[in-house]
Amino acid sequence: MKLLFKGPYFPKHKDNRMDNEGDINSARKKYFKKKPTNLQYLLNNRYCWMNQYINGKEKVVELGSGAGFSREFINNPKLLLTDVNNTNVWIDQKVDALNMPFKSQSLDVIICSHMIHHIASPAFFFKEVERVLKSNGYLLIHDTHTSLFHRIILRVMRHEGWSYKVNVFDPDFISNDPEDPWSANVAIPELLFSNPSVFHSSFPHLKILKNQLCECLIFLISGGVTAKVKTINLPVFILSMINFIDQILIKILPSIFAFSRKVVIQKN
């Protein structure tokens, strides 16, 4: 399937066909004003599965918190929301994921929701994760997967781009623009996790415990998390049916339908 729309493809920000791209203040305001059912359902699916690894932990940090929606779904009052830009009042601390201001072996859990595909050097990031996580600590990831359908949608909406010609395991290889936090290569998670043995050989102290593909139609009808398109809000029982259809489609043809993946990594 990589022969179709294989890229590299990187649209310009000005060509994006979605509303309010990168405007997290607007996204947060709209969310808390209307609490759209479709988006709530999507975010619930993206975050709530993480709670089993987070409950009772002392040091839990989310990197790249963006609009800060995780606090609505993560059941831990000690959750620290961080971002490379801390000008927003809901962000607790400014943190550069490539140079974290945390002591070695000090964190129980790190959360990354749709931020790894924005990182300039994925390999350097995982070296930092190896450093700051405690033994048996977790890195919980929800991020993109570049199935054929997903690449088609990205081309139509001109939202984010991809390239499979990056070396995500080389700390010196730059995969995204380090000066632009919104620079995106949605192929990065697939390149990192599609071959667990390569990942483990590159980061020997990190072990992949879960690597599950997910999301398709349920993402499309959400209307988007920050960048927006118009959508019709649906009742939860219909959303659950759509999510069930997604699971069937992804199980049968993951390379065509999967838009995202859930990954659990534990430090040895």
C-alpha positions, 0 to 999 in steps of 0.5 A, a space after each residue: 500500500 506504500 506504493 500509493 501516496 507514498 510521499 514524501 508529502 508536506 503541505 504548507 500551513 497556508 494550504 490547510 483546508 481545516 479551520 483553526 489549525 494550531 489554534 489550541 485556545 480556540 479548540 479548548 474554548 469550543 470544546 468546553 462550551 459545547 462538549 461535542 459528543 463525537 470529540 468527547 468519545 474520541 478523546 475518551 478512547 485516546 486517554 481512558 485506556 491509559 488509566 490502568 497504568 497511571 492509577 496510584 502513580 506519584 510522578 505522571 507527566 504528559 508531554 506536548 499537552 496542547 489544549 490540555 484535554 487529558 486532564 478530563 480523562 486521566 484519573 490522577 490528580 498529580 498529572 503534570 501538563 507540559 508543553 514546549 510553549 507554556 503561555 497557556 494557563 492550563 499548562 503547568 510547566 514548560 518542557 522540551 521533550 528533547 531536553 527534559 528538566 527532570 532528574 534521572 529515574 524520577 518519573 513513573 509515567 510519561 504520556 504522549 498523545 499525538 506529539 511524537 510525530 512532531 518531534 525533531 529527533 525521535 531517537 534523541 527523545 527515546 534516549 531522554 525517556 530512558 534517562 528520566 523514567 524509573 525502572 518499570 516506569 511506563 511511556 504511554 503513547 497514542 499517535 498516528 498510523 499512515 494507512 492508505 485511507 489516512 494518507 488520502 484524507 491528509 492529502 485531501 485536507 492538506 493537514 499534515 505530511 509524511 515521509 518514510 525516508 527519515 531515520 528515526 533511530 539516528 539521533 543526528 537525523 532531523 525528522 521535523 523542523 526543530 523551530 516549528 512545534 507544529 512541524 509534522 511527519 505522521 509516518 514517524 510512529 509507524 517507522 518506530 514501532 512497525 518492527 519491535 525488534 529494531 526498536 528494542 535493539 536501538 533502545 535496549 532499556 525500553 520494551 514494547 508491551 502493547 502495540 495496537 492499531 486503532 481509529 478510522 471512521 471514529 476519528 473522521 466524524 470527530 471533527 478534529 481535535 484542534 484543527 476543525 471540520 464541521 460534523 454532526 454530533 451523534 448519540 453514544 450508542 451510534 458512536 459505539 457502533 461506528 467504533 465496533 465497525 472500525 475494529 473490524 475494518 482494522 483487523 481485516 485490512 490494517 494497512 488500509 484503514 488504521 489511523 492511529 495506534 496505542 503503544 505501551 513501553 516499559 523501562 527495564 
